[in-house]
């Protein structure tokens, strides 16, 4: 397990050992911190037939891991455990997927142990899907655990949020991310990339493999052109619209740099930051006019006092 998630995993595993773990957990945290791996290892621990019985490590932190050799663990390793269910979707989680999972959970465990349902990107459930899940959240069958994963938990309806125990999974520190990257063979990471994605190390790895088309230095250079009026915000927005999300994130890094490098109009910088936050929200919506969103942000920067 990733070092920044180890303490959280041990805490939940310890609660499972003492039968004090809530049946519905909302595992929330930034994108790219390892929530999937966390949920899968917790699920394996819940399903393990021999958890807590390792004679060599009894009473230690390392005892809070799946044994790896019982029938349940072997089936999980093979990828076909009959009591582990996972729901994934590239866009939305439909009601049929939820109903099918609930139907499976309502029966007895095939291995006479626990049953675990992992819902990836739970915030993509439709209203009907969320409603279909409510009864199971309220009245789960015996020894059933639901693990909901989300990096946008604010999009979940209050009815779901109120029935789950919320577990905030941490991101690594900047130094922790740097150390982990070095272990993965990435020792010379661009400082701007590290600052932008340090809270989402797995996402950072993907960006290092396939770097953004627009670099931070290019964004800073063009901000200078905007400021002196030699570049038009609309033209720049059109040029950058395919990289809109990355551009807004680079602009937020730039704003932080402005705060660090000397006296500035704090109110103006805060207004620009609010414009970036609003842009990030808008860019999450499918079909949004990315060029228009960027124009609004770039104009707020070009017109700063």
C-alpha positions as CSV (number, residue, x, y, z in Angstrom):
1,X,0.0,0.0,0.0
2,X,1.2,3.5,-0.7
3,X,2.9,5.0,2.3
4,X,0.6,8.0,2.6
5,X,-2.4,5.6,2.8
6,X,-0.9,3.0,5.1
7,X,-2.1,4.6,8.4
8,X,-5.7,4.9,7.2
9,X,-5.7,1.3,6.0
10,X,-4.3,0.0,9.3
11,X,-6.9,2.0,11.3
12,X,-9.9,0.6,9.3
13,X,-8.4,-2.9,9.4
14,X,-8.1,-2.7,13.2
15,X,-11.7,-1.6,13.4
16,X,-12.7,-4.6,11.3
17,X,-10.8,-6.9,13.7
18,X,-12.9,-5.5,16.6
19,X,-16.1,-5.6,14.6
20,X,-16.5,-1.8,14.9
21,X,-16.2,-1.0,11.2
22,X,-19.2,0.8,9.7
23,X,-20.9,-1.2,7.0
24,X,-20.9,1.8,4.5
25,X,-17.7,3.8,4.0
26,X,-17.3,6.8,1.7
27,X,-13.6,6.8,0.8
28,X,-13.0,10.3,-0.5
29,X,-9.9,12.0,-1.6
30,X,-8.1,13.7,-4.5
31,X,-8.0,11.9,-7.9
32,X,-4.9,9.8,-8.3
33,X,-4.0,9.1,-4.7
34,X,-4.7,5.3,-4.9
35,X,-8.3,5.0,-3.7
36,X,-8.9,2.0,-5.9
37,X,-5.9,0.1,-4.5
38,X,-6.9,1.1,-1.0
39,X,-10.5,-0.2,-1.4
40,X,-9.3,-3.4,-3.0
41,X,-6.8,-4.2,-0.2
42,X,-9.4,-3.3,2.5
43,X,-11.9,-5.5,0.7
44,X,-9.4,-8.4,0.6
45,X,-8.8,-8.0,4.3
46,X,-12.5,-8.0,5.0
47,X,-12.9,-11.2,3.0
48,X,-9.8,-13.0,4.2
49,X,-10.6,-16.1,6.3
50,X,-7.4,-15.9,8.3
51,X,-7.0,-12.2,9.1
52,X,-5.3,-11.6,12.3
53,X,-4.1,-15.1,12.7
54,X,-0.5,-14.8,11.3
55,X,1.5,-16.4,14.1
56,X,4.7,-14.6,13.0
57,X,3.2,-11.2,13.2
58,X,0.4,-11.5,15.7
59,X,-0.2,-8.2,17.6
60,X,1.8,-6.1,15.1
61,X,0.8,-3.7,12.4
62,X,1.9,-6.2,9.8
63,X,-0.8,-8.6,11.2
64,X,-3.5,-6.2,9.8
65,X,-3.1,-7.6,6.2
66,X,-4.8,-10.4,4.3
67,X,-3.1,-13.8,4.8
68,X,-2.6,-14.3,1.1
69,X,-3.1,-18.1,1.2
70,X,-6.6,-18.9,2.3
71,X,-9.2,-19.8,-0.3
72,X,-10.7,-16.3,-0.2
73,X,-7.3,-14.6,-0.8
74,X,-6.4,-17.0,-3.6
75,X,-9.7,-16.4,-5.4
76,X,-9.2,-12.6,-5.0
77,X,-5.7,-12.9,-6.4
78,X,-7.1,-14.9,-9.3
79,X,-9.7,-12.1,-9.8
80,X,-12.9,-14.3,-9.4
81,X,-14.0,-14.1,-5.8
82,X,-17.8,-14.7,-5.7
83,X,-18.4,-12.3,-2.8
84,X,-16.6,-9.3,-4.1
85,X,-18.6,-7.1,-6.4
86,X,-17.3,-3.9,-8.2
87,X,-19.2,-1.3,-10.1
88,X,-17.3,0.9,-12.6
89,X,-18.5,3.2,-15.4
90,X,-16.7,5.6,-17.8
91,X,-19.6,8.0,-17.6
92,X,-22.6,7.3,-15.4
93,X,-23.5,4.4,-13.0
94,X,-27.0,3.4,-14.1
95,X,-29.7,1.9,-11.9
96,X,-29.4,-1.5,-13.5
97,X,-25.9,-1.9,-12.3
98,X,-26.9,-1.0,-8.8
99,X,-29.9,-3.3,-8.7
100,X,-27.8,-6.2,-10.0
101,X,-25.2,-5.7,-7.2
102,X,-28.0,-5.4,-4.6
103,X,-29.5,-8.6,-5.8
104,X,-26.2,-10.4,-5.3
105,X,-25.6,-8.8,-1.9
106,X,-29.1,-9.8,-0.6
107,X,-28.1,-13.5,-0.7
108,X,-25.8,-15.5,1.5
109,X,-22.1,-15.2,1.1
110,X,-20.9,-18.1,-1.1
111,X,-17.8,-18.6,1.1
112,X,-19.7,-18.1,4.4
113,X,-17.8,-14.9,5.1
114,X,-18.3,-11.3,4.3
115,X,-19.6,-9.7,1.1
116,X,-18.0,-6.5,-0.3
117,X,-19.3,-4.1,-2.9
118,X,-16.9,-1.4,-4.2
119,X,-18.5,1.4,-6.2
120,X,-15.8,3.4,-8.1
121,X,-16.5,7.0,-8.8
122,X,-19.7,6.9,-6.8
123,X,-20.5,10.5,-7.6
124,X,-21.4,9.4,-11.1
125,X,-24.5,7.5,-9.9
126,X,-27.7,8.8,-11.4
127,X,-30.5,9.9,-9.1
128,X,-32.3,6.6,-9.7
129,X,-29.1,4.7,-8.9
130,X,-28.6,6.5,-5.7
131,X,-32.2,5.9,-4.7
132,X,-31.9,2.2,-5.5
133,X,-28.9,2.0,-3.1
134,X,-30.6,3.6,-0.2
135,X,-32.3,0.6,1.3
136,X,-29.1,-1.4,1.3
137,X,-27.3,1.4,3.0
138,X,-30.0,1.6,5.6
139,X,-30.6,-2.1,6.1
140,X,-27.6,-4.1,4.9
141,X,-27.6,-7.9,5.1
142,X,-25.4,-9.4,7.7
143,X,-21.6,-9.0,7.3
144,X,-22.0,-6.8,4.2
145,X,-19.7,-3.9,3.5
146,X,-20.1,-1.1,0.9
147,X,-17.1,0.9,-0.1
148,X,-18.0,4.1,-2.1
149,X,-15.0,5.8,-3.8
150,X,-15.1,9.5,-4.9
151,X,-12.9,12.4,-5.7
152,X,-16.0,14.6,-6.0
153,X,-18.0,13.6,-3.0
154,X,-19.9,16.9,-3.0
155,X,-21.8,15.6,-6.0
156,X,-23.3,12.8,-4.0
157,X,-26.9,13.4,-2.7
158,X,-27.4,14.1,1.0
159,X,-29.3,10.9,1.4
160,X,-26.2,8.9,0.4
161,X,-23.8,11.1,2.4
162,X,-25.8,10.8,5.6
163,X,-25.8,7.0,5.5
164,X,-22.1,6.6,5.0
165,X,-19.1,7.0,7.3
166,X,-16.9,9.5,5.6
167,X,-13.2,8.5,5.4
168,X,-10.9,11.3,4.1
169,X,-7.9,9.7,2.5
170,X,-4.8,11.9,2.5
171,X,-2.5,13.0,-0.3
172,X,1.2,12.8,0.2
173,X,3.2,15.8,1.2
174,X,5.2,17.5,-1.4
175,X,8.4,15.8,-0.1
176,X,6.6,12.5,0.3
177,X,5.5,12.7,-3.4
178,X,9.0,13.6,-4.4
179,X,10.5,10.6,-2.5
180,X,7.9,8.2,-4.0
181,X,8.6,9.5,-7.5
182,X,12.3,8.8,-6.9
183,X,11.5,5.3,-5.9
184,X,9.5,4.9,-9.2
185,X,12.5,6.0,-11.2
186,X,11.5,9.7,-11.7
187,X,14.2,11.7,-10.0
188,X,14.2,14.9,-12.2
189,X,10.6,16.0,-12.2
190,X,9.9,19.5,-13.3
191,X,9.2,21.7,-10.3
192,X,6.0,23.1,-11.7
193,X,4.7,19.6,-12.5
194,X,5.5,18.5,-9.0
195,X,3.7,21.4,-7.4
196,X,0.6,21.0,-9.7
197,X,0.2,17.2,-9.2
198,X,1.9,16.4,-5.9
199,X,-1.5,15.8,-4.3
200,X,-2.3,13.3,-7.0
201,X,0.9,11.3,-7.5
202,X,-0.6,8.5,-9.7
203,X,-2.0,11.1,-12.0
204,X,1.4,12.8,-12.0
205,X,3.0,9.6,-13.2
206,X,0.5,9.5,-16.1
207,X,1.4,13.1,-17.0
208,X,5.1,12.4,-16.8
209,X,4.6,9.6,-19.3
210,X,2.5,11.9,-21.6
211,X,3.4,15.5,-20.7
212,X,0.8,18.3,-21.2
213,X,0.9,20.0,-24.6
214,X,1.2,23.4,-23.0
215,X,4.0,23.9,-20.4
216,X,3.9,26.1,-17.3
217,X,6.6,28.3,-18.8
218,X,4.6,28.8,-21.9
219,X,1.6,29.9,-19.9
220,X,3.7,32.4,-17.9
221,X,5.1,33.8,-21.1
222,X,1.7,34.3,-22.6
223,X,0.3,35.9,-19.4
224,X,3.0,38.5,-19.9
225,X,1.8,39.2,-23.4
226,X,-1.8,39.5,-22.2
227,X,-0.7,42.0,-19.6
228,X,0.9,44.4,-22.0
229,X,-1.9,44.0,-24.6
230,X,0.2,42.3,-27.3
231,X,-2.0,39.2,-27.2
232,X,-5.8,38.8,-27.3
233,X,-7.5,36.7,-24.6
234,X,-10.0,35.3,-27.1
235,X,-7.4,34.1,-29.6
236,X,-5.3,32.5,-26.8
237,X,-8.4,30.8,-25.4
238,X,-9.2,29.3,-28.8
239,X,-5.6,28.1,-29.2
240,X,-5.7,26.5,-25.7
241,X,-9.2,25.2,-25.5
242,X,-8.3,21.5,-25.9
243,X,-6.0,21.8,-22.9
244,X,-8.4,24.0,-20.9
245,X,-8.3,22.0,-17.6
246,X,-4.5,22.0,-17.6
247,X,-4.3,25.7,-18.5
248,X,-6.6,26.6,-15.5
249,X,-4.4,24.5,-13.2
250,X,-1.3,26.2,-14.5
251,X,-2.9,29.6,-13.9
252,X,-3.5,28.6,-10.3
253,X,0.1,27.6,-9.8
254,X,1.0,31.0,-11.3
255,X,-1.3,32.8,-8.8
256,X,0.5,31.0,-5.9
257,X,3.8,32.1,-7.3
258,X,2.6,35.7,-7.5
259,X,1.7,35.6,-3.8
260,X,5.2,34.4,-3.0
261,X,7.3,36.7,-5.1
262,X,6.4,40.1,-3.7
263,X,3.7,42.7,-2.9
264,X,0.6,42.4,-5.0
265,X,-3.0,43.4,-4.9
266,X,-4.3,40.6,-2.8
267,X,-7.9,41.3,-3.5
268,X,-7.3,41.1,-7.2
269,X,-5.3,37.9,-6.9
270,X,-8.2,36.4,-4.9
271,X,-10.7,37.4,-7.6
272,X,-8.5,35.6,-10.2
273,X,-8.4,32.6,-8.0
274,X,-12.2,32.5,-7.7
275,X,-12.4,32.8,-11.4
276,X,-10.1,29.7,-11.7
277,X,-12.2,27.8,-9.2
278,X,-15.3,28.6,-11.1
279,X,-13.7,27.6,-14.4
280,X,-12.6,24.2,-12.9
281,X,-16.3,23.6,-11.9
282,X,-17.6,24.6,-15.3
283,X,-15.0,22.4,-17.2
284,X,-16.4,19.3,-15.4
285,X,-19.6,19.7,-17.3
286,X,-19.7,17.7,-20.6
287,X,-20.3,19.9,-23.6
288,X,-19.2,23.1,-22.0
289,X,-17.8,25.8,-24.2
290,X,-14.1,25.5,-23.1
291,X,-13.0,28.5,-25.2
292,X,-15.5,30.7,-23.5
293,X,-14.6,29.5,-20.0
294,X,-10.9,30.2,-20.7
295,X,-11.7,33.7,-22.1
296,X,-13.3,34.7,-18.9
297,X,-10.4,33.5,-16.8
298,X,-7.7,35.0,-19.1
299,X,-9.6,38.3,-19.3
300,X,-9.6,38.5,-15.5
301,X,-5.9,38.1,-15.5
302,X,-5.3,40.5,-18.4
303,X,-7.4,43.2,-16.7
304,X,-5.8,42.9,-13.2
305,X,-4.6,46.1,-11.7
